[in-house]
Amino acid sequence: MLIGYARVSTGLQNLDLQKDALMQYGCEKIFYDKISGAKRQRPGLEETLQYAREGDTIVVWRLDRLGRNMQDLIQIVNTLNERGVGFHSLQENLTMDKSNATGQLMFHLFAAFAEFERNLIEERSAAGRAAARARGRLGGRPKKYGSKDIEMMKALIDNGTPIKDVAERWGVSRTTIYRYLEK
């Protein structure tokens, strides 16, 4: 049986591309996560690994969807091999088979390249943030409310309006109101 696993890093990203590719390849069951690959606990991946039986093959759209670093990828694939479960990555056209030395070598090479690519992205992102800071941009989300809004919030609370009502009026949580009042 072909079992698919798809992952995106955030809930705002879309799994459709990966799911479509996995279904087209012939996966009968597809599990997924909307969580960073850096997280150790990925419920969809855990379900995938528990569901797979000897003779099955786990298929991913791209190698970096399974794990974020080489050590993690190798550990997962070695566990699959020990259980007699195959592994295939569509984009790299890579099939891992414990009995195939060439397949093992190719897997390790692709895993190293995937980790290298991830590290390059991190380096470029850090350089971009540093360049923005050097130009005076601190980053982060712009403030939603100005000083007049904050003054009005404080006045309402000082006059006895419950925080809950103030939060509802501005359409935010009570925690947000407290955070603005602390500043």
NUTIKOL-617745 format. One record per residue: x, y, z of N, C-alpha, C, O in turn; residue in three letters. Coordinates in steps of 0.1 Angstrom, whole numbers, plus 5000, padded with zeros to 4 digits. Each point is the difference from the previous one (the first is absolute). Layout:
<sites>
XYZXYZXYZXYZALA...
</sites>
This chain:
<sites>
500849885000499250125000500950125000501050015007MET498650094985500750135000499350105010498850024999LEU502050035010499450095010500750134999501250015000ILE498050104998500650134998500150085013499249985010GLY501850104991500250105011500350134994501050024992TYR498250095012500250134995500250095012499449985011ALA501450134988500150095011500350144995500750024990ARG498650085016500450144998500350065014499649945010VAL501250174990500550055012499050085008500150005013SER498950064981499050075008498649974995499849954989THR499250095019498649984996499650094988499049974994GLY501850135003499650094989500449944987499650054989LEU501349865011500549944987499049894996499249955008GLN500950014979499149914994500649864997501150004995ASN498249905008500549864998499649944986500449894996LEU498850194996499449944988501049954990499849894995ASP501350185003501049964990500649865004500149914992LEU500250085021500649875004499049895000500349894995GLN498450145010499049905000499749954986499849884997LYS500150214993499749974986501149914995499749904993ASP501650135009501149924995500049865006500249904993ALA499550095020499949875007498949924995500249884998LEU498650184999498949924995500349954986499749894996MET500950204996500349974986501049885000500049924991GLN500950085018501049895001499449875004500649894998TYR498250115008499349885004499949985015499649895004GLY500650205004499949995015498549975003499150084996CYS500749825012498649975004499650075012498850025002GLU502150015006499850075013501050125001501249974997LYS498350145007501050125002499850065014498950035004ILE502249985003500050075012500750144998500850014991PHE498950085018500750134998500150085013499349975010TYR501650124990500250095012500150154994500450024989ASP499150075020500250144997500850055012499450075009LYS501849904991500950035011501550004995500349934990ILE500550155016501450014996500749865001499749925010SER501150054981500749885000501149995011500549895003GLY499850235003500950005011499449955012500849965010ALA497950034991499449945012500249855000499849934990LYS500550025022500249865001498749925000499949894995ARG499050175011498749945000499250044989499550124999GLN500349804991499250034988498949894999500349894996ARG498550145009499049905001499749924987499849885000PRO500250194988499749944988501149904996499849894995GLY501550155008501149904997499949885009500349894996LEU499450145017499949885009498949914996500249885000GLU498750174995498949924995500549924988499749884998GLU501050184993500549944988500949885003499849894995THR501150145015500949895003499349885007500449894999LEU498650155010499349895006499149924991499849885001GLN499750194988499149934991500749914990499549904996TYR501750135001500849934990500349865005500449985012ALA499549924980500349865003501149954990500350064990ARG500249835014501149944992499549984986498949954997GLU501950094993499649994986499450134995500050024987GLY499650075021499550134996501150104996501249975003ASP498550134990501050114997499450135004498950044996THR501950045011499650145004500550094989501249994997ILE498050094998500350094989499950155004499050035006VAL502050054991499950145003500250084987500649954991VAL498950175009500250094988501450044998500649994989TRP500150045022501450045000500649965013499449995010ARG501949984989500749955012499950095012499949945011LEU500250194987499950095012498750005007499850065010ASP499249884984498649995006500149905011499250015010ARG501749894990500049905010500850045012499649975011LEU501550104987500950045011500750134996500250034989GLY500350045021500750134998501549994999500750094996ARG499849805009501549985000500349864997499249915000ASN502150074996500449874995499949895011499649894997MET500750155015499949905011498649955002499849885002GLN499350214997498549975002499649914989499349905002ASP501050134985499649934989500649855000499349914998LEU502050085005500649875001499449925011499849884998ILE499950185013499449925011498649944996499749895002GLN499550204992498649964995500149894990499349895001ILE501650134989500149904989500649875005499649894996VAL501450115013500549885006499049925008499949885000ASN499250205007498949935008499149934990499549895002THR500250184987499149944990500649874994499449904999LEU501950114998500749884995500049885009499849894996ASN500450145017500049905010498649935001499949885003GLU499050194994498749955000499649944987498849954998ARG502050064992499749954986499150094993499349964991GLY500750175012499250104993500950084991501050055004VAL498549964983500850084990499850145002499150055007GLY501750034985499950155000500250054986501049954993PHE498250155003500350064987499750155001499050045006HIS501950044987499850144999499850044986500849964991SER498050105006499650034986501050104993500449974989LEU499850145017500850114993501549954997500550034990GLN500049905019501449954998500049874993501149954996GLU497749995001499949874994500949905007500849934994ASN499150065019500949935009499249895007499150035008LEU501449854990499449885007501049955009501149964996THR498650035017501049955010499749855002498849965004MET502249964995499849855002501349965007501150024995ASP498749925017501149965008501049904993501250005002LYS498249924989500849904993500850064988500749934993SER499050205004500650064988501150115005499650105005ASN501749874993501050095004499950134993500350115006ALA499449894981499950124992498950095005500150125001THR498849825003498850075005500450075013499650115003GLY501149825006500450055013501050124997499850105007GLN501149894984500950114997499350124995500250115005LEU498949874986499250114994499250075011499850125000MET499649805008499250055011500850105009499650115003PHE501649845001500950085008500450134993500150105006HIS500249894981500450124993498850104999500250125003LEU498649834994498950094999499650065014499650125001PHE500649805009499750055014501050115003499650105006ALA501749884990501050115003499650124992500250115005ALA499449884982499750124992498750075006500050125000PHE499149805005498850065006500350085012499550125002ALA501449835006500550075012500850134996499850105006GLU501049884984500850114995499150124995500250115003PHE498849854989499050104995499350075012499950124999GLU499749815011499350065011501050095007499650115004ARG501649864998501050085007500350134992500150115005ASN499949884981500250124992498850095002500250135000LEU498649825000498850085002500150085013499750125001ILE500749815010500150065013501150115000499850115005GLU501349864988501150114999499550124993500250115004GLU499149874984499550114993498950085007500050125000ARG499249815008499050075008500650085011499650125002SER501449835004500750075011500750124994500050115007ALA500749884982500650114993499050114997500350125001ALA498649844994498950104996499550075012499850125000GLY500049815012499650065012501050105005499750115005ARG501649854994501150095005500150124991500250115006ALA499649884981500150114991498850105003500250125000ALA498649825003498950095003500250075013499750125002ALA500949815008500350075013501050114998499950105007ARG501149884985501050104997499350134994500650115002ALA498349874991499350114994499050065009499250084996ARG500749865017499150065010498749935001499150045008GLY500649854984498849935001500149895010500949914998ARG498350095012500249905011499249874997500349905007LEU498850104984499349884997498849995009499750085009GLY499649814989498849975008498850074995500050084990GLY498949895016498750054995499850155005500450035011ARG499150054980499850145004498950015011499149915001PRO501050195007499050025011498750024994499850084991LYS499249865015498650014995499350135005499250054993LYS501249995019499350115006501150115004501149975004TYR498550164993500850115003499850055014499349945008GLY501450174996500050055013498650055004499649995012SER499650064979498650055003499149885004499350015009LYS500949884984499249885003500449955014499149965008ASP502250044995500449955013499550095011499649955011ILE500550184987499550095010498549985002499650005012GLU499649974978498649985001499849875008499149995009MET501749904988499949885007500250025015499249955009MET501950124995500350035014498950085006499649975012LYS499850134981499050085006498749925003499450015011ALA500349904980498849915002500249915012499149995009LEU502149954992500349915011500150085013499549955011ILE501150174989500050085012498650045005499850025012ASP499349994978498650045004499149885003498850015002ASN501949874999499349885005499549914990499349905003GLY501050124984499549914989500949875001501250015001THR498149885000500849875001500949984987499750044989PRO501549905014500949974989499449924989500250034988ILE498949885016499349924990499250084990500149984988LYS499250135017499350084991500850094991499750024989ASP501550035017500950084992500649914989500150054989VAL500249835014500649904990499049984989500350004988ALA498449985016499049974990499850124991499849994988GLU500250135018499850134992501150014989499750054989ARG501649925015501150014990500249874992500850004991TRP498549905012500149874992501349935002500549944991GLY499950065022501349935003499749925013499050015006VAL502049914998499949935013500450095012500650104998SER499049855013500450075013501550015001500550105005ARG500249794991501450005001500650114992501050075004THR498549964984500550114992499850135007500950094999THR497949935007499850135007501050015012500650115001ILE499649795006501050005011501450044994500750085006TYR499749864983501350024994500150154996501150065002ARG497950004992500050144997500150095012500750105000TYR498649865011500050085012501350005007500450095007LEU500449804992501349995006501050094994500950045007GLU498950004981501050084993499950155003500750084995LYS
</sites>
